[in-house]
Amino acid sequence: MEKRIFLSSPHMSGNEQKYINDAFETNWIAPLGPNVNAFEEELAAYAETAGAAVTSSGTAAIHLAMELLGVGQGDTVFCASLTFVASANPILYLGAEPVFIDSEEETWNMSPKALACAMEEAKAEGKLPKAVIVVNLYGQSAKMDELMAICGAYGVPMIEDAAESLGSFYKGKKSGSFGQYGIYSFNGNKIITTSGGGALVSNDLDALAQSRFLATQARDAAKHYQHSVVGYNYRMSNILAGVGRAQLEVLEERVQARRNVFDRYMEALGDIQGVHFMPELEGTYSNRWLTALTLDPKLIKVTPYELIDALEAENIEARPVWKPLHMQPLFEGSKFYPHAEDGVVSERLFAEGICLPSGSNITVEEQERVVRVIRRVLSD
Ligand SMILES: *Cc1c(COP(=O)(O)O)cnc(C)c1O
């Protein structure tokens, strides 16, 4: 059996050990310390936001953002349907109700048309959502101008789930820096990693200070242990923040590498009738975290599952596109707003989509192996 090719594996730069050693030498083995402070400053400088608060995971950062926006029991939160469950789980943590919004074709992300429809109905019912969670799938920015205009018109804050889009741009502005809060993830499979971790970025420094308070068990200013509100244990450790600092230094190289991976797949497979690569909206620059494509069932008899199985037989890891959250048993009965009456875009992308191995450390030879299997299976 040939060596396994992973979907997206960690890619260390070599400098991580230096920052980890600093933490050990000074005995800062805690969920605070100089690496945490420096990583927050460096991340905010990168994102061009006033500040950043680093957390134990991206999910924790989403939870904190919603908490800061006052999401609670009985509230509704609008969320993109085509995403990883972590975008929406914190809605349930807070006892609120998710309403799912379909994708549109040009970015695979939240449809402004469906969002406008959902907002209009919510307003008519006298119950606007507490927040809208926009996701930038596989590195591609959603249609921010349109989505922000709708949120602005109704006075509803936006949380930008940029867990997959660190290093991407929308009209020259850093992905994650839109909306009231932006969220990054440094999970092991993301474009840069701290093994596990996340961040909240914002221009509201008071809110970020409050997020750090909530993330460290909400300890009141007193000599003894005093607590007035519910807190969490959500801070990033000083060791992992050291890994993050070294990873951030190579972010641009990682983006370039993943874009090269995408270009090579496009070159090698783009001529096959019925293979459609995920688009890149004009004016946006995707980090191409994962190379995603769809197989048109009218032209290709092989299903994504059959292709994934054929790749697996060759020790190659590929995955379906996220299963829309409105189709998940967990969210059964939740409201959903489709892009158009006669076609649900997220469901089609799920049925036809596949994500190929896209790590920044995949070699040209490994990619050729992937391409060979795909060409063989699709020509059967
Ligand atoms: C990875 C991911 C998250 C969650 O991040 P964790 O750090 O794993 O908690 C949230 N949203 C999306 C879209 C993701 O891909």
The ligand as an SDF file (V2000), in Angstrom:
LIG
                    3D

 15 15  0  0  0  0  0  0  0  0999 V2000
  -13.2250   24.1670   11.7800 C   0  0  0  0  0  0  0  0  0  0  0  0
  -14.4510   24.9850   11.7420 C   0  0  0  0  0  0  0  0  0  0  0  0
  -15.0240   25.5350   12.9020 C   0  0  0  0  0  0  0  0  0  0  0  0
  -14.6310   25.1480   14.3020 C   0  0  0  0  0  0  0  0  0  0  0  0
  -13.3660   25.3130   14.6620 O   0  0  0  0  0  0  0  0  0  0  0  0
  -12.7170   24.4100   15.8430 P   0  0  0  0  0  0  0  0  0  0  0  0
  -11.4530   25.1520   16.0950 O   0  0  0  0  0  0  0  0  0  0  0  0
  -12.5230   23.0490   15.3100 O   0  0  0  0  0  0  0  0  0  0  0  0
  -13.6510   24.4690   17.0070 O   0  0  0  0  0  0  0  0  0  0  0  0
  -16.1020   26.3720   12.7700 C   0  0  0  0  0  0  0  0  0  0  0  0
  -16.6280   26.6630   11.5820 N   0  0  0  0  0  0  0  0  0  0  0  0
  -16.1320   26.1290   10.4420 C   0  0  0  0  0  0  0  0  0  0  0  0
  -16.7650   26.5130    9.1550 C   0  0  0  0  0  0  0  0  0  0  0  0
  -15.0440   25.2660   10.4900 C   0  0  0  0  0  0  0  0  0  0  0  0
  -14.5830   24.7260    9.3540 O   0  0  0  0  0  0  0  0  0  0  0  0
  1  2  1  0
  2  3  1  0
  2 14  2  0
  3  4  1  0
  3 10  2  0
  4  5  1  0
  5  6  1  0
  6  7  2  0
  6  8  1  0
  6  9  1  0
 10 11  1  0
 11 12  2  0
 12 13  1  0
 12 14  1  0
 14 15  1  0
M  END
$$$$
